[in-house]
Amino acid sequence: MKIVVYEYFTSGALLNRDFSSELAHEGDEMLQAVINDMLSNTSFQPTVIRDARLPPLNNINNIRVDSVSAYQQAWQQCLEEETRFLLIAPETEGVLASLATQVLNAGRQLLGTSPKTTALCTNKLECSQKLASTDISTIPTQTAENWLAQPAFLGALICKPIDGAGCVDTYLFESEIAAAHYLHQCSHHQRQTIIVQPFISGTPMSLSVFFADKPHILSCNQQIITGNNQLTYEGSIVNLPFPNALTKVQATTMLTKLRSLLPELWGFVGVDLIVNEDEYWIVDINPRLTTSFNQLSQLETSPAQRLFNALAENEFKVSND
């Protein structure tokens, strides 16, 4: 079964920009983990678009590109000739939603969340408001501009981009005074793209999930986040026991409610959480593969096999909504 596995940072899409070795390394790790899982556990025949500055991947079809025009030609060629697409790309600046739209507009099969739902999950304010309209526990959120005008919460606060990924430009302030001082130094435009949330003490965790006809939890993970003021995501400890405040049964119930709320949530999804002894809160919904998936095939859990089985059973019904 042929499939295009597209990874943004290693695809050559950035050949006309400064090359970020850190992001390319992280993207390449995810890409290679997926490819190795596919080759070991399924009959997928992957194709990748590959930045010529990186070595080709073994045992698959590499389309090597050395310029932006060559990349664009390769991407269009895939859209014209291939059928199935698994996208690994950042939500920031609408990159993932744009790629998903192009796949669906070409009449191809998107093995992931619809563009509209991806855009909703990308916007942390809108996503928080959507979750808050139900009984799914999430963290209260305001734009920086609105918080400065009329704060809905005080004390220790988190400030971060409205469409950020990981902990990029994420700051923890011990008081509303310190947060306000930081935000007043930002421009009016910047304050419209920053959200403010109350800091909730607990363990940062995530669920690696595969959504098809119903959600399947692949692993429960603990995220490693360091820093006192500017926070940094250092990776995850994968496949841990579920905490008392969020048992597997409770997590499955929560994800089923989430799927009812967002019916176009499909494929691989990472759900970030804060969990303490008594409660949990959803922090982010990442409608794509995350780095936590990298270790699963090493633990006898094959995400690729889950995807292959869903395709074989015709469980994917993503629409261009």
MOUR-V241534 format. One record per residue. N is the residue number from 1. SS is DSSP state (hx for helix, st for strand, lp for the rest). D_FIRST is the distance of its C-alpha to the first C-alpha in Angstrom with 2 decimals. Layout:
n = <N	N>
ss = <SS	SS>
d_first = <D_FIRST	D_FIRST>
//
This chain:
n = <1	2	3	4	5	6	7	8	9	10	11	12	13	14	15	16	17	18	19	20	21	22	23	24	25	26	27	28	29	30	31	32	33	34	35	36	37	38	39	40	41	42	43	44	45	46	47	48	49	50	51	52	53	54	55	56	57	58	59	60	61	62	63	64	65	66	67	68	69	70	71	72	73	74	75	76	77	78	79	80	81	82	83	84	85	86	87	88	89	90	91	92	93	94	95	96	97	98	99	100	101	102	103	104	105	106	107	108	109	110	111	112	113	114	115	116	117	118	119	120	121	122	123	124	125	126	127	128	129	130	131	132	133	134	135	136	137	138	139	140	141	142	143	144	145	146	147	148	149	150	151	152	153	154	155	156	157	158	159	160	161	162	163	164	165	166	167	168	169	170	171	172	173	174	175	176	177	178	179	180	181	182	183	184	185	186	187	188	189	190	191	192	193	194	195	196	197	198	199	200	201	202	203	204	205	206	207	208	209	210	211	212	213	214	215	216	217	218	219	220	221	222	223	224	225	226	227	228	229	230	231	232	233	234	235	236	237	238	239	240	241	242	243	244	245	246	247	248	249	250	251	252	253	254	255	256	257	258	259	260	261	262	263	264	265	266	267	268	269	270	271	272	273	274	275	276	277	278	279	280	281	282	283	284	285	286	287	288	289	290	291	292	293	294	295	296	297	298	299	300	301	302	303	304	305	306	307	308	309	310	311	312	313	314	315	316	317	318	319	320	321>
ss = <lp	st	st	st	st	st	st	hx	hx	hx	lp	lp	lp	lp	lp	lp	lp	lp	lp	lp	hx	hx	hx	hx	hx	hx	hx	hx	hx	hx	hx	hx	hx	hx	hx	hx	hx	hx	hx	hx	hx	lp	lp	lp	st	st	st	st	st	st	st	lp	lp	lp	lp	lp	lp	lp	lp	lp	st	st	st	st	st	lp	lp	hx	hx	hx	hx	hx	hx	hx	hx	hx	hx	hx	hx	hx	hx	lp	lp	st	st	st	st	st	lp	lp	lp	hx	hx	hx	hx	hx	hx	hx	hx	hx	hx	hx	hx	hx	hx	lp	lp	lp	st	st	lp	lp	lp	lp	hx	hx	hx	hx	hx	hx	hx	hx	lp	hx	hx	hx	hx	hx	hx	hx	hx	hx	lp	lp	lp	lp	lp	st	lp	lp	st	st	st	hx	hx	hx	hx	hx	hx	lp	lp	lp	lp	lp	lp	lp	st	st	st	st	st	lp	lp	lp	lp	lp	lp	lp	lp	lp	st	st	st	lp	lp	hx	hx	hx	hx	hx	hx	hx	hx	hx	lp	lp	lp	hx	hx	hx	hx	hx	lp	st	st	st	st	st	lp	lp	lp	lp	st	st	st	st	st	st	st	st	st	lp	lp	lp	st	st	st	st	st	st	st	st	st	st	st	st	lp	lp	lp	st	lp	st	st	st	st	st	st	lp	lp	lp	lp	lp	lp	lp	lp	lp	lp	hx	hx	hx	hx	hx	hx	hx	hx	hx	hx	hx	hx	hx	hx	lp	lp	lp	lp	lp	st	st	st	st	st	st	st	st	st	lp	lp	lp	lp	st	st	st	st	st	st	st	lp	lp	lp	lp	hx	hx	hx	hx	hx	hx	hx	hx	hx	lp	lp	lp	hx	hx	hx	hx	hx	hx	hx	hx	hx	hx	lp	lp	lp	lp	lp	lp	lp	lp	lp>
d_first = <0.00	3.81	6.59	10.32	12.41	15.87	19.00	22.20	24.75	22.91	21.41	24.71	25.56	28.80	29.88	32.98	33.99	35.28	32.62	32.52	31.80	31.83	29.22	27.07	27.40	26.46	23.44	22.38	22.81	20.51	17.84	18.17	18.27	14.94	13.31	15.18	14.25	10.46	11.23	13.84	12.61	8.88	6.11	4.71	5.66	8.35	10.94	14.38	17.63	20.24	23.99	25.66	28.19	25.65	24.33	20.78	18.23	17.58	14.62	12.51	13.06	16.26	17.92	21.49	24.02	27.76	29.17	28.67	28.48	25.75	23.80	24.36	23.31	20.02	19.33	20.27	18.16	15.00	16.31	16.92	13.86	10.82	9.75	9.04	11.69	12.96	16.59	19.05	22.41	26.00	27.47	30.71	31.92	29.21	26.50	23.66	24.80	25.11	21.60	20.27	22.62	21.42	17.76	19.08	21.72	19.23	17.72	14.38	12.84	14.59	13.39	17.01	20.60	22.13	24.34	27.52	26.99	25.90	29.16	31.12	29.88	30.57	34.17	35.72	38.81	37.12	34.75	37.80	39.69	36.90	36.74	40.54	40.71	39.47	40.45	37.61	39.54	39.09	41.34	43.80	43.10	45.21	44.94	47.35	49.52	49.91	50.48	53.25	54.88	54.65	53.05	51.69	51.59	53.52	53.61	50.84	48.09	44.67	44.14	40.71	38.74	37.68	34.11	34.02	31.41	32.39	36.14	36.52	40.07	40.69	44.35	46.34	49.98	52.55	54.41	54.28	56.90	54.69	51.69	53.93	55.33	51.85	50.78	54.06	53.27	50.06	50.23	50.11	46.65	45.40	46.84	44.82	41.57	42.62	42.59	45.06	44.46	46.75	46.00	45.18	45.85	43.20	40.18	37.25	34.14	30.59	28.02	24.33	22.78	19.53	20.34	18.50	20.83	23.15	23.56	22.57	24.64	22.92	26.10	29.59	30.65	33.87	33.97	36.33	38.38	41.44	44.31	47.51	47.49	44.31	41.42	38.56	35.24	34.91	31.75	31.23	31.98	28.95	28.89	32.58	34.46	34.88	38.33	41.08	40.97	37.29	36.26	32.74	33.98	35.52	32.45	30.27	32.97	33.12	29.36	29.51	32.38	30.51	27.63	30.31	31.86	28.65	26.37	23.88	23.25	19.55	17.15	18.69	22.44	25.39	28.72	31.75	34.93	38.51	39.75	43.33	45.18	45.44	42.98	39.71	38.76	35.47	35.72	32.45	29.10	26.40	23.44	20.97	20.15	23.49	24.72	25.31	21.61	21.78	23.64	21.88	19.47	22.73	24.30	21.92	20.39	16.69	15.86	12.17	12.23	14.15	11.69	8.79	11.58	12.80	9.77	9.85	13.56	13.53	15.75	15.19	18.05	18.93	21.49	23.23	26.46>
//
